[in-house]
Amino acid sequence: MAAHFDRESIDVPGLYSLHTEYSYGRRRFDTERISHYPELASAHRVGVPRLWFSDAWANEFACFAADIAAPHGAPAVTEVSSAFIIKANR
């Protein structure tokens, strides 16, 4: 089940693998769910997520993954992607 940043929820029928943000392509950062995670919501460049941007980002990312999975219980497997990291001037 893909759980990227502009997903509001996931719907799984049983055991599942949670594939977290893979940062390929633009995302929406104005959803209700992402509004609870200001570090995640602000760490993007023209809509493409900036993964592993800071310690605060990493902490919010863990909370986001737990939050989106919570209604279904823990996933059997969690895949955390780190490819496509965008460097930007700070």
HTML snippet that shows the backbone in 3Dmol.js (N, CA, C, O; Angstrom):
<script src="https://3Dmol.org/build/3Dmol-min.js"></script>
<div id="view" style="width:600px;height:400px;position:relative"></div>
<script>
const pdb = `
ATOM      1  N   MET A   1       0.848  -1.163   0.000  1.00  0.00           N
ATOM      2  CA  MET A   1       0.000   0.000   0.000  1.00  0.00           C
ATOM      3  C   MET A   1       0.900   1.233   0.000  1.00  0.00           C
ATOM      4  O   MET A   1       1.753   1.383   0.875  1.00  0.00           O
ATOM      5  N   ALA A   2       0.713   2.102  -0.965  1.00  0.00           N
ATOM      6  CA  ALA A   2       1.491   3.341  -1.023  1.00  0.00           C
ATOM      7  C   ALA A   2       0.930   4.347  -0.014  1.00  0.00           C
ATOM      8  O   ALA A   2      -0.281   4.559   0.060  1.00  0.00           O
ATOM      9  N   ALA A   3       1.811   4.950   0.746  1.00  0.00           N
ATOM     10  CA  ALA A   3       1.397   5.943   1.743  1.00  0.00           C
ATOM     11  C   ALA A   3       2.223   7.200   1.540  1.00  0.00           C
ATOM     12  O   ALA A   3       3.058   7.553   2.373  1.00  0.00           O
ATOM     13  N   HIS A   4       1.980   7.866   0.424  1.00  0.00           N
ATOM     14  CA  HIS A   4       2.713   9.096   0.170  1.00  0.00           C
ATOM     15  C   HIS A   4       2.017  10.271   0.835  1.00  0.00           C
ATOM     16  O   HIS A   4       0.906  10.135   1.346  1.00  0.00           O
ATOM     17  N   PHE A   5       2.669  11.419   0.829  1.00  0.00           N
ATOM     18  CA  PHE A   5       2.247  12.539   1.666  1.00  0.00           C
ATOM     19  C   PHE A   5       0.880  13.117   1.328  1.00  0.00           C
ATOM     20  O   PHE A   5       0.248  13.712   2.200  1.00  0.00           O
ATOM     21  N   ASP A   6       0.407  12.968   0.118  1.00  0.00           N
ATOM     22  CA  ASP A   6      -0.914  13.533  -0.168  1.00  0.00           C
ATOM     23  C   ASP A   6      -2.045  12.516  -0.027  1.00  0.00           C
ATOM     24  O   ASP A   6      -3.173  12.786  -0.441  1.00  0.00           O
ATOM     25  N   ARG A   7      -1.760  11.362   0.546  1.00  0.00           N
ATOM     26  CA  ARG A   7      -2.805  10.387   0.854  1.00  0.00           C
ATOM     27  C   ARG A   7      -3.511  10.790   2.140  1.00  0.00           C
ATOM     28  O   ARG A   7      -2.867  11.144   3.128  1.00  0.00           O
ATOM     29  N   GLU A   8      -4.805  10.735   2.123  1.00  0.00           N
ATOM     30  CA  GLU A   8      -5.577  11.027   3.327  1.00  0.00           C
ATOM     31  C   GLU A   8      -5.731   9.767   4.185  1.00  0.00           C
ATOM     32  O   GLU A   8      -5.793   9.847   5.412  1.00  0.00           O
ATOM     33  N   SER A   9      -5.791   8.609   3.532  1.00  0.00           N
ATOM     34  CA  SER A   9      -5.969   7.356   4.260  1.00  0.00           C
ATOM     35  C   SER A   9      -5.536   6.206   3.352  1.00  0.00           C
ATOM     36  O   SER A   9      -5.276   6.392   2.163  1.00  0.00           O
ATOM     37  N   ILE A  10      -5.468   5.032   3.937  1.00  0.00           N
ATOM     38  CA  ILE A  10      -5.219   3.819   3.157  1.00  0.00           C
ATOM     39  C   ILE A  10      -6.341   2.844   3.466  1.00  0.00           C
ATOM     40  O   ILE A  10      -6.959   2.910   4.529  1.00  0.00           O
ATOM     41  N   ASP A  11      -6.600   1.946   2.540  1.00  0.00           N
ATOM     42  CA  ASP A  11      -7.650   0.943   2.721  1.00  0.00           C
ATOM     43  C   ASP A  11      -7.038  -0.416   2.405  1.00  0.00           C
ATOM     44  O   ASP A  11      -6.727  -0.712   1.251  1.00  0.00           O
ATOM     45  N   VAL A  12      -6.871  -1.227   3.417  1.00  0.00           N
ATOM     46  CA  VAL A  12      -6.230  -2.530   3.230  1.00  0.00           C
ATOM     47  C   VAL A  12      -7.142  -3.640   3.753  1.00  0.00           C
ATOM     48  O   VAL A  12      -7.791  -3.475   4.787  1.00  0.00           O
ATOM     49  N   PRO A  13      -7.194  -4.774   3.040  1.00  0.00           N
ATOM     50  CA  PRO A  13      -8.090  -5.853   3.438  1.00  0.00           C
ATOM     51  C   PRO A  13      -7.524  -6.810   4.489  1.00  0.00           C
ATOM     52  O   PRO A  13      -8.286  -7.591   5.060  1.00  0.00           O
ATOM     53  N   GLY A  14      -6.251  -6.781   4.759  1.00  0.00           N
ATOM     54  CA  GLY A  14      -5.646  -7.722   5.710  1.00  0.00           C
ATOM     55  C   GLY A  14      -4.186  -7.377   5.905  1.00  0.00           C
ATOM     56  O   GLY A  14      -3.838  -6.206   6.052  1.00  0.00           O
ATOM     57  N   LEU A  15      -3.327  -8.385   5.909  1.00  0.00           N
ATOM     58  CA  LEU A  15      -1.895  -8.130   6.013  1.00  0.00           C
ATOM     59  C   LEU A  15      -1.456  -7.230   4.863  1.00  0.00           C
ATOM     60  O   LEU A  15      -1.927  -7.380   3.736  1.00  0.00           O
ATOM     61  N   TYR A  16      -0.573  -6.313   5.144  1.00  0.00           N
ATOM     62  CA  TYR A  16      -0.142  -5.395   4.094  1.00  0.00           C
ATOM     63  C   TYR A  16       1.295  -4.946   4.308  1.00  0.00           C
ATOM     64  O   TYR A  16       1.845  -5.028   5.406  1.00  0.00           O
ATOM     65  N   SER A  17       1.874  -4.473   3.226  1.00  0.00           N
ATOM     66  CA  SER A  17       3.196  -3.867   3.237  1.00  0.00           C
ATOM     67  C   SER A  17       2.991  -2.375   3.017  1.00  0.00           C
ATOM     68  O   SER A  17       2.333  -1.973   2.058  1.00  0.00           O
ATOM     69  N   LEU A  18       3.544  -1.563   3.888  1.00  0.00           N
ATOM     70  CA  LEU A  18       3.416  -0.104   3.779  1.00  0.00           C
ATOM     71  C   LEU A  18       4.648   0.430   3.069  1.00  0.00           C
ATOM     72  O   LEU A  18       5.766   0.321   3.572  1.00  0.00           O
ATOM     73  N   HIS A  19       4.431   1.010   1.893  1.00  0.00           N
ATOM     74  CA  HIS A  19       5.512   1.616   1.121  1.00  0.00           C
ATOM     75  C   HIS A  19       5.398   3.118   1.307  1.00  0.00           C
ATOM     76  O   HIS A  19       4.480   3.749   0.783  1.00  0.00           O
ATOM     77  N   THR A  20       6.326   3.685   2.050  1.00  0.00           N
ATOM     78  CA  THR A  20       6.247   5.095   2.374  1.00  0.00           C
ATOM     79  C   THR A  20       6.744   5.948   1.220  1.00  0.00           C
ATOM     80  O   THR A  20       7.159   5.422   0.187  1.00  0.00           O
ATOM     81  N   GLU A  21       6.705   7.233   1.389  1.00  0.00           N
ATOM     82  CA  GLU A  21       6.991   8.205   0.334  1.00  0.00           C
ATOM     83  C   GLU A  21       8.223   7.864  -0.484  1.00  0.00           C
ATOM     84  O   GLU A  21       9.311   7.661   0.057  1.00  0.00           O
ATOM     85  N   TYR A  22       8.038   7.803  -1.787  1.00  0.00           N
ATOM     86  CA  TYR A  22       9.135   7.515  -2.698  1.00  0.00           C
ATOM     87  C   TYR A  22       9.578   8.745  -3.466  1.00  0.00           C
ATOM     88  O   TYR A  22      10.508   8.666  -4.269  1.00  0.00           O
ATOM     89  N   SER A  23       8.937   9.874  -3.239  1.00  0.00           N
ATOM     90  CA  SER A  23       9.369  11.177  -3.731  1.00  0.00           C
ATOM     91  C   SER A  23       9.569  11.229  -5.229  1.00  0.00           C
ATOM     92  O   SER A  23      10.513  11.860  -5.705  1.00  0.00           O
ATOM     93  N   TYR A  24       8.713  10.587  -5.967  1.00  0.00           N
ATOM     94  CA  TYR A  24       8.804  10.665  -7.420  1.00  0.00           C
ATOM     95  C   TYR A  24       7.578  11.405  -7.924  1.00  0.00           C
ATOM     96  O   TYR A  24       6.471  10.868  -7.895  1.00  0.00           O
ATOM     97  N   GLY A  25       7.762  12.592  -8.369  1.00  0.00           N
ATOM     98  CA  GLY A  25       6.651  13.394  -8.855  1.00  0.00           C
ATOM     99  C   GLY A  25       6.137  14.345  -7.791  1.00  0.00           C
ATOM    100  O   GLY A  25       6.535  14.292  -6.627  1.00  0.00           O
ATOM    101  N   ARG A  26       5.259  15.198  -8.221  1.00  0.00           N
ATOM    102  CA  ARG A  26       4.710  16.226  -7.326  1.00  0.00           C
ATOM    103  C   ARG A  26       3.628  15.650  -6.432  1.00  0.00           C
ATOM    104  O   ARG A  26       2.917  14.713  -6.796  1.00  0.00           O
ATOM    105  N   ARG A  27       3.529  16.238  -5.259  1.00  0.00           N
ATOM    106  CA  ARG A  27       2.519  15.877  -4.270  1.00  0.00           C
ATOM    107  C   ARG A  27       1.761  17.134  -3.868  1.00  0.00           C
ATOM    108  O   ARG A  27       2.231  18.253  -4.073  1.00  0.00           O
ATOM    109  N   ARG A  28       0.585  16.930  -3.294  1.00  0.00           N
ATOM    110  CA  ARG A  28      -0.175  18.038  -2.707  1.00  0.00           C
ATOM    111  C   ARG A  28       0.228  18.151  -1.249  1.00  0.00           C
ATOM    112  O   ARG A  28       0.319  17.144  -0.547  1.00  0.00           O
ATOM    113  N   PHE A  29       0.464  19.347  -0.799  1.00  0.00           N
ATOM    114  CA  PHE A  29       0.835  19.574   0.595  1.00  0.00           C
ATOM    115  C   PHE A  29      -0.211  20.426   1.310  1.00  0.00           C
ATOM    116  O   PHE A  29       0.100  21.145   2.260  1.00  0.00           O
ATOM    117  N   ASP A  30      -1.459  20.335   0.838  1.00  0.00           N
ATOM    118  CA  ASP A  30      -2.541  21.105   1.443  1.00  0.00           C
ATOM    119  C   ASP A  30      -3.677  20.218   1.946  1.00  0.00           C
ATOM    120  O   ASP A  30      -4.804  20.686   2.111  1.00  0.00           O
ATOM    121  N   THR A  31      -3.384  18.939   2.190  1.00  0.00           N
ATOM    122  CA  THR A  31      -4.432  18.037   2.662  1.00  0.00           C
ATOM    123  C   THR A  31      -4.606  18.160   4.180  1.00  0.00           C
ATOM    124  O   THR A  31      -3.744  18.699   4.874  1.00  0.00           O
ATOM    125  N   GLU A  32      -5.706  17.665   4.667  1.00  0.00           N
ATOM    126  CA  GLU A  32      -5.985  17.689   6.104  1.00  0.00           C
ATOM    127  C   GLU A  32      -4.918  16.912   6.876  1.00  0.00           C
ATOM    128  O   GLU A  32      -4.413  17.398   7.888  1.00  0.00           O
ATOM    129  N   ARG A  33      -4.574  15.724   6.412  1.00  0.00           N
ATOM    130  CA  ARG A  33      -3.610  14.891   7.138  1.00  0.00           C
ATOM    131  C   ARG A  33      -2.243  15.560   7.209  1.00  0.00           C
ATOM    132  O   ARG A  33      -1.649  15.616   8.286  1.00  0.00           O
ATOM    133  N   ILE A  34      -1.735  16.062   6.104  1.00  0.00           N
ATOM    134  CA  ILE A  34      -0.390  16.632   6.107  1.00  0.00           C
ATOM    135  C   ILE A  34      -0.341  17.949   6.889  1.00  0.00           C
ATOM    136  O   ILE A  34       0.733  18.368   7.322  1.00  0.00           O
ATOM    137  N   SER A  35      -1.479  18.595   7.071  1.00  0.00           N
ATOM    138  CA  SER A  35      -1.491  19.857   7.829  1.00  0.00           C
ATOM    139  C   SER A  35      -1.073  19.648   9.283  1.00  0.00           C
ATOM    140  O   SER A  35      -0.695  20.607   9.956  1.00  0.00           O
ATOM    141  N   HIS A  36      -1.134  18.419   9.773  1.00  0.00           N
ATOM    142  CA  HIS A  36      -0.717  18.108  11.145  1.00  0.00           C
ATOM    143  C   HIS A  36       0.792  17.930  11.268  1.00  0.00           C
ATOM    144  O   HIS A  36       1.313  17.754  12.369  1.00  0.00           O
ATOM    145  N   TYR A  37       1.485  17.975  10.147  1.00  0.00           N
ATOM    146  CA  TYR A  37       2.933  17.733  10.106  1.00  0.00           C
ATOM    147  C   TYR A  37       3.632  18.877   9.383  1.00  0.00           C
ATOM    148  O   TYR A  37       3.971  18.743   8.207  1.00  0.00           O
ATOM    149  N   PRO A  38       3.853  19.997  10.060  1.00  0.00           N
ATOM    150  CA  PRO A  38       4.402  21.187   9.393  1.00  0.00           C
ATOM    151  C   PRO A  38       5.791  20.986   8.797  1.00  0.00           C
ATOM    152  O   PRO A  38       6.104  21.601   7.777  1.00  0.00           O
ATOM    153  N   GLU A  39       6.627  20.153   9.393  1.00  0.00           N
ATOM    154  CA  GLU A  39       7.956  19.907   8.828  1.00  0.00           C
ATOM    155  C   GLU A  39       7.842  19.180   7.490  1.00  0.00           C
ATOM    156  O   GLU A  39       8.544  19.519   6.537  1.00  0.00           O
ATOM    157  N   LEU A  40       6.965  18.188   7.416  1.00  0.00           N
ATOM    158  CA  LEU A  40       6.756  17.468   6.161  1.00  0.00           C
ATOM    159  C   LEU A  40       6.139  18.396   5.116  1.00  0.00           C
ATOM    160  O   LEU A  40       6.554  18.407   3.957  1.00  0.00           O
ATOM    161  N   ALA A  41       5.152  19.166   5.538  1.00  0.00           N
ATOM    162  CA  ALA A  41       4.432  20.032   4.606  1.00  0.00           C
ATOM    163  C   ALA A  41       5.308  21.127   4.020  1.00  0.00           C
ATOM    164  O   ALA A  41       5.062  21.582   2.903  1.00  0.00           O
ATOM    165  N   SER A  42       6.313  21.551   4.748  1.00  0.00           N
ATOM    166  CA  SER A  42       7.148  22.648   4.247  1.00  0.00           C
ATOM    167  C   SER A  42       8.402  22.163   3.526  1.00  0.00           C
ATOM    168  O   SER A  42       9.071  22.957   2.866  1.00  0.00           O
ATOM    169  N   ALA A  43       8.731  20.894   3.636  1.00  0.00           N
ATOM    170  CA  ALA A  43       9.964  20.367   3.037  1.00  0.00           C
ATOM    171  C   ALA A  43       9.696  19.820   1.642  1.00  0.00           C
ATOM    172  O   ALA A  43       9.661  18.608   1.430  1.00  0.00           O
ATOM    173  N   HIS A  44       9.508  20.729   0.703  1.00  0.00           N
ATOM    174  CA  HIS A  44       9.335  20.327  -0.693  1.00  0.00           C
ATOM    175  C   HIS A  44       9.837  21.444  -1.588  1.00  0.00           C
ATOM    176  O   HIS A  44       9.996  22.592  -1.173  1.00  0.00           O
ATOM    177  N   ARG A  45      10.075  21.071  -2.805  1.00  0.00           N
ATOM    178  CA  ARG A  45      10.489  22.045  -3.805  1.00  0.00           C
ATOM    179  C   ARG A  45       9.583  21.849  -5.008  1.00  0.00           C
ATOM    180  O   ARG A  45       9.600  20.795  -5.643  1.00  0.00           O
ATOM    181  N   VAL A  46       8.800  22.860  -5.315  1.00  0.00           N
ATOM    182  CA  VAL A  46       7.773  22.826  -6.365  1.00  0.00           C
ATOM    183  C   VAL A  46       6.923  21.552  -6.288  1.00  0.00           C
ATOM    184  O   VAL A  46       6.602  20.945  -7.310  1.00  0.00           O
ATOM    185  N   GLY A  47       6.569  21.166  -5.079  1.00  0.00           N
ATOM    186  CA  GLY A  47       5.681  20.035  -4.867  1.00  0.00           C
ATOM    187  C   GLY A  47       6.358  18.681  -4.765  1.00  0.00           C
ATOM    188  O   GLY A  47       5.690  17.688  -4.477  1.00  0.00           O
ATOM    189  N   VAL A  48       7.659  18.609  -4.990  1.00  0.00           N
ATOM    190  CA  VAL A  48       8.384  17.341  -4.876  1.00  0.00           C
ATOM    191  C   VAL A  48       8.996  17.280  -3.480  1.00  0.00           C
ATOM    192  O   VAL A  48       9.774  18.161  -3.113  1.00  0.00           O
ATOM    193  N   PRO A  49       8.656  16.251  -2.690  1.00  0.00           N
ATOM    194  CA  PRO A  49       9.139  16.166  -1.312  1.00  0.00           C
ATOM    195  C   PRO A  49      10.660  16.136  -1.220  1.00  0.00           C
ATOM    196  O   PRO A  49      11.341  15.530  -2.047  1.00  0.00           O
ATOM    197  N   ARG A  50      11.169  16.803  -0.199  1.00  0.00           N
ATOM    198  CA  ARG A  50      12.595  16.764   0.127  1.00  0.00           C
ATOM    199  C   ARG A  50      12.747  15.791   1.286  1.00  0.00           C
ATOM    200  O   ARG A  50      12.531  16.152   2.443  1.00  0.00           O
ATOM    201  N   LEU A  51      13.118  14.566   0.973  1.00  0.00           N
ATOM    202  CA  LEU A  51      13.186  13.512   1.975  1.00  0.00           C
ATOM    203  C   LEU A  51      14.397  13.667   2.876  1.00  0.00           C
ATOM    204  O   LEU A  51      15.452  14.138   2.450  1.00  0.00           O
ATOM    205  N   TRP A  52      14.230  13.265   4.129  1.00  0.00           N
ATOM    206  CA  TRP A  52      15.301  13.248   5.130  1.00  0.00           C
ATOM    207  C   TRP A  52      15.974  14.616   5.240  1.00  0.00           C
ATOM    208  O   TRP A  52      17.198  14.724   5.309  1.00  0.00           O
ATOM    209  N   PHE A  53      15.149  15.644   5.253  1.00  0.00           N
ATOM    210  CA  PHE A  53      15.590  17.033   5.249  1.00  0.00           C
ATOM    211  C   PHE A  53      16.236  17.464   6.564  1.00  0.00           C
ATOM    212  O   PHE A  53      17.165  18.271   6.565  1.00  0.00           O
ATOM    213  N   SER A  54      15.749  16.929   7.680  1.00  0.00           N
ATOM    214  CA  SER A  54      16.259  17.324   8.996  1.00  0.00           C
ATOM    215  C   SER A  54      15.835  16.280  10.025  1.00  0.00           C
ATOM    216  O   SER A  54      15.052  15.379   9.724  1.00  0.00           O
ATOM    217  N   ASP A  55      16.360  16.412  11.241  1.00  0.00           N
ATOM    218  CA  ASP A  55      15.940  15.517  12.326  1.00  0.00           C
ATOM    219  C   ASP A  55      14.456  15.700  12.626  1.00  0.00           C
ATOM    220  O   ASP A  55      13.741  14.724  12.854  1.00  0.00           O
ATOM    221  N   ALA A  56      13.994  16.942  12.627  1.00  0.00           N
ATOM    222  CA  ALA A  56      12.574  17.209  12.886  1.00  0.00           C
ATOM    223  C   ALA A  56      11.710  16.563  11.800  1.00  0.00           C
ATOM    224  O   ALA A  56      10.643  16.024  12.093  1.00  0.00           O
ATOM    225  N   TRP A  57      12.172  16.619  10.549  1.00  0.00           N
ATOM    226  CA  TRP A  57      11.454  15.985   9.442  1.00  0.00           C
ATOM    227  C   TRP A  57      11.361  14.475   9.684  1.00  0.00           C
ATOM    228  O   TRP A  57      10.293  13.885   9.521  1.00  0.00           O
ATOM    229  N   ALA A  58      12.464  13.857  10.067  1.00  0.00           N
ATOM    230  CA  ALA A  58      12.490  12.412  10.307  1.00  0.00           C
ATOM    231  C   ALA A  58      11.524  12.019  11.426  1.00  0.00           C
ATOM    232  O   ALA A  58      10.835  11.004  11.320  1.00  0.00           O
ATOM    233  N   ASN A  59      11.469  12.810  12.487  1.00  0.00           N
ATOM    234  CA  ASN A  59      10.545  12.527  13.589  1.00  0.00           C
ATOM    235  C   ASN A  59       9.095  12.630  13.128  1.00  0.00           C
ATOM    236  O   ASN A  59       8.278  11.771  13.459  1.00  0.00           O
ATOM    237  N   GLU A  60       8.766  13.676  12.364  1.00  0.00           N
ATOM    238  CA  GLU A  60       7.400  13.813  11.868  1.00  0.00           C
ATOM    239  C   GLU A  60       7.062  12.706  10.867  1.00  0.00           C
ATOM    240  O   GLU A  60       5.928  12.228  10.818  1.00  0.00           O
ATOM    241  N   PHE A  61       8.040  12.310  10.081  1.00  0.00           N
ATOM    242  CA  PHE A  61       7.823  11.235   9.114  1.00  0.00           C
ATOM    243  C   PHE A  61       7.419   9.946   9.821  1.00  0.00           C
ATOM    244  O   PHE A  61       6.500   9.257   9.379  1.00  0.00           O
ATOM    245  N   ALA A  62       8.097   9.619  10.909  1.00  0.00           N
ATOM    246  CA  ALA A  62       7.754   8.424  11.684  1.00  0.00           C
ATOM    247  C   ALA A  62       6.329   8.533  12.224  1.00  0.00           C
ATOM    248  O   ALA A  62       5.578   7.558  12.195  1.00  0.00           O
ATOM    249  N   CYS A  63       5.959   9.698  12.708  1.00  0.00           N
ATOM    250  CA  CYS A  63       4.590   9.907  13.208  1.00  0.00           C
ATOM    251  C   CYS A  63       3.570   9.801  12.087  1.00  0.00           C
ATOM    252  O   CYS A  63       2.507   9.209  12.273  1.00  0.00           O
ATOM    253  N   PHE A  64       3.882  10.370  10.919  1.00  0.00           N
ATOM    254  CA  PHE A  64       2.986  10.291   9.768  1.00  0.00           C
ATOM    255  C   PHE A  64       2.742   8.829   9.372  1.00  0.00           C
ATOM    256  O   PHE A  64       1.599   8.425   9.156  1.00  0.00           O
ATOM    257  N   ALA A  65       3.812   8.044   9.277  1.00  0.00           N
ATOM    258  CA  ALA A  65       3.681   6.634   8.890  1.00  0.00           C
ATOM    259  C   ALA A  65       2.839   5.866   9.912  1.00  0.00           C
ATOM    260  O   ALA A  65       1.987   5.062   9.534  1.00  0.00           O
ATOM    261  N   ALA A  66       3.073   6.108  11.190  1.00  0.00           N
ATOM    262  CA  ALA A  66       2.292   5.437  12.235  1.00  0.00           C
ATOM    263  C   ALA A  66       0.838   5.878  12.190  1.00  0.00           C
ATOM    264  O   ALA A  66      -0.063   5.061  12.379  1.00  0.00           O
ATOM    265  N   ASP A  67       0.600   7.155  11.943  1.00  0.00           N
ATOM    266  CA  ASP A  67      -0.747   7.709  11.901  1.00  0.00           C
ATOM    267  C   ASP A  67      -1.560   7.121  10.751  1.00  0.00           C
ATOM    268  O   ASP A  67      -2.714   6.735  10.938  1.00  0.00           O
ATOM    269  N   ILE A  68      -0.968   7.054   9.576  1.00  0.00           N
ATOM    270  CA  ILE A  68      -1.725   6.567   8.423  1.00  0.00           C
ATOM    271  C   ILE A  68      -1.987   5.057   8.526  1.00  0.00           C
ATOM    272  O   ILE A  68      -2.972   4.560   7.980  1.00  0.00           O
ATOM    273  N   ALA A  69      -1.118   4.339   9.215  1.00  0.00           N
ATOM    274  CA  ALA A  69      -1.286   2.891   9.368  1.00  0.00           C
ATOM    275  C   ALA A  69      -2.174   2.515  10.554  1.00  0.00           C
ATOM    276  O   ALA A  69      -2.723   1.414  10.579  1.00  0.00           O
ATOM    277  N   ALA A  70      -2.323   3.398  11.524  1.00  0.00           N
ATOM    278  CA  ALA A  70      -2.989   3.086  12.794  1.00  0.00           C
ATOM    279  C   ALA A  70      -4.347   2.396  12.670  1.00  0.00           C
ATOM    280  O   ALA A  70      -4.587   1.425  13.388  1.00  0.00           O
ATOM    281  N   PRO A  71      -5.245   2.849  11.792  1.00  0.00           N
ATOM    282  CA  PRO A  71      -6.559   2.196  11.733  1.00  0.00           C
ATOM    283  C   PRO A  71      -6.510   0.724  11.321  1.00  0.00           C
ATOM    284  O   PRO A  71      -7.470  -0.013  11.546  1.00  0.00           O
ATOM    285  N   HIS A  72      -5.401   0.292  10.721  1.00  0.00           N
ATOM    286  CA  HIS A  72      -5.302  -1.066  10.191  1.00  0.00           C
ATOM    287  C   HIS A  72      -4.324  -1.934  10.961  1.00  0.00           C
ATOM    288  O   HIS A  72      -4.103  -3.090  10.598  1.00  0.00           O
ATOM    289  N   GLY A  73      -3.744  -1.400  12.004  1.00  0.00           N
ATOM    290  CA  GLY A  73      -2.715  -2.125  12.725  1.00  0.00           C
ATOM    291  C   GLY A  73      -1.387  -2.000  12.006  1.00  0.00           C
ATOM    292  O   GLY A  73      -1.320  -1.496  10.885  1.00  0.00           O
ATOM    293  N   ALA A  74      -0.358  -2.451  12.643  1.00  0.00           N
ATOM    294  CA  ALA A  74       0.984  -2.338  12.077  1.00  0.00           C
ATOM    295  C   ALA A  74       1.087  -3.147  10.789  1.00  0.00           C
ATOM    296  O   ALA A  74       0.532  -4.241  10.698  1.00  0.00           O
ATOM    297  N   PRO A  75       1.796  -2.614   9.793  1.00  0.00           N
ATOM    298  CA  PRO A  75       2.002  -3.379   8.570  1.00  0.00           C
ATOM    299  C   PRO A  75       2.922  -4.573   8.815  1.00  0.00           C
ATOM    300  O   PRO A  75       3.731  -4.555   9.743  1.00  0.00           O
ATOM    301  N   ALA A  76       2.799  -5.606   7.990  1.00  0.00           N
ATOM    302  CA  ALA A  76       3.685  -6.761   8.088  1.00  0.00           C
ATOM    303  C   ALA A  76       5.106  -6.359   7.699  1.00  0.00           C
ATOM    304  O   ALA A  76       6.077  -6.877   8.252  1.00  0.00           O
ATOM    305  N   VAL A  77       5.223  -5.438   6.750  1.00  0.00           N
ATOM    306  CA  VAL A  77       6.501  -4.933   6.265  1.00  0.00           C
ATOM    307  C   VAL A  77       6.351  -3.442   6.013  1.00  0.00           C
ATOM    308  O   VAL A  77       5.313  -2.994   5.526  1.00  0.00           O
ATOM    309  N   THR A  78       7.378  -2.674   6.340  1.00  0.00           N
ATOM    310  CA  THR A  78       7.399  -1.255   6.001  1.00  0.00           C
ATOM    311  C   THR A  78       8.620  -0.988   5.141  1.00  0.00           C
ATOM    312  O   THR A  78       9.746  -1.301   5.529  1.00  0.00           O
ATOM    313  N   GLU A  79       8.392  -0.411   3.977  1.00  0.00           N
ATOM    314  CA  GLU A  79       9.492  -0.048   3.087  1.00  0.00           C
ATOM    315  C   GLU A  79       9.647   1.464   3.139  1.00  0.00           C
ATOM    316  O   GLU A  79       8.716   2.203   2.819  1.00  0.00           O
ATOM    317  N   VAL A  80      10.811   1.912   3.539  1.00  0.00           N
ATOM    318  CA  VAL A  80      11.102   3.341   3.629  1.00  0.00           C
ATOM    319  C   VAL A  80      12.049   3.693   2.500  1.00  0.00           C
ATOM    320  O   VAL A  80      13.166   3.179   2.436  1.00  0.00           O
ATOM    321  N   SER A  81      11.610   4.560   1.618  1.00  0.00           N
ATOM    322  CA  SER A  81      12.421   4.959   0.471  1.00  0.00           C
ATOM    323  C   SER A  81      13.238   6.196   0.789  1.00  0.00           C
ATOM    324  O   SER A  81      12.792   7.090   1.508  1.00  0.00           O
ATOM    325  N   SER A  82      14.432   6.228   0.243  1.00  0.00           N
ATOM    326  CA  SER A  82      15.261   7.414   0.412  1.00  0.00           C
ATOM    327  C   SER A  82      15.823   7.900  -0.908  1.00  0.00           C
ATOM    328  O   SER A  82      16.659   8.804  -0.929  1.00  0.00           O
ATOM    329  N   ALA A  83      15.378   7.316  -2.013  1.00  0.00           N
ATOM    330  CA  ALA A  83      15.862   7.723  -3.335  1.00  0.00           C
ATOM    331  C   ALA A  83      15.254   9.063  -3.740  1.00  0.00           C
ATOM    332  O   ALA A  83      14.270   9.511  -3.152  1.00  0.00           O
ATOM    333  N   PHE A  84      15.832   9.678  -4.723  1.00  0.00           N
ATOM    334  CA  PHE A  84      15.331  10.920  -5.292  1.00  0.00           C
ATOM    335  C   PHE A  84      15.375  12.080  -4.304  1.00  0.00           C
ATOM    336  O   PHE A  84      14.503  12.948  -4.347  1.00  0.00           O
ATOM    337  N   ILE A  85      16.355  12.119  -3.424  1.00  0.00           N
ATOM    338  CA  ILE A  85      16.490  13.232  -2.508  1.00  0.00           C
ATOM    339  C   ILE A  85      16.907  14.463  -3.308  1.00  0.00           C
ATOM    340  O   ILE A  85      17.829  14.403  -4.120  1.00  0.00           O
ATOM    341  N   ILE A  86      16.238  15.546  -3.077  1.00  0.00           N
ATOM    342  CA  ILE A  86      16.526  16.781  -3.819  1.00  0.00           C
ATOM    343  C   ILE A  86      17.375  17.695  -2.971  1.00  0.00           C
ATOM    344  O   ILE A  86      17.023  17.983  -1.827  1.00  0.00           O
ATOM    345  N   LYS A  87      18.479  18.153  -3.504  1.00  0.00           N
ATOM    346  CA  LYS A  87      19.297  19.143  -2.819  1.00  0.00           C
ATOM    347  C   LYS A  87      18.766  20.519  -3.204  1.00  0.00           C
ATOM    348  O   LYS A  87      18.407  20.757  -4.357  1.00  0.00           O
ATOM    349  N   ALA A  88      18.722  21.398  -2.250  1.00  0.00           N
ATOM    350  CA  ALA A  88      18.253  22.753  -2.533  1.00  0.00           C
ATOM    351  C   ALA A  88      19.076  23.730  -1.721  1.00  0.00           C
ATOM    352  O   ALA A  88      19.628  23.387  -0.676  1.00  0.00           O
ATOM    353  N   ASN A  89      19.146  24.922  -2.207  1.00  0.00           N
ATOM    354  CA  ASN A  89      19.822  25.974  -1.448  1.00  0.00           C
ATOM    355  C   ASN A  89      18.975  26.319  -0.239  1.00  0.00           C
ATOM    356  O   ASN A  89      17.752  26.426  -0.333  1.00  0.00           O
ATOM    357  N   ARG A  90      19.618  26.487   0.872  1.00  0.00           N
ATOM    358  CA  ARG A  90      18.886  26.840   2.092  1.00  0.00           C
ATOM    359  C   ARG A  90      18.973  28.307   2.325  1.00  0.00           C
ATOM    360  O   ARG A  90      18.422  28.810   3.304  1.00  0.00           O
TER     361      ARG A  90
END
`;
const viewer = $3Dmol.createViewer("view");
viewer.addModel(pdb, "pdb");
viewer.setStyle({}, {cartoon: {color: "spectrum"}});
viewer.zoomTo();
viewer.render();
</script>
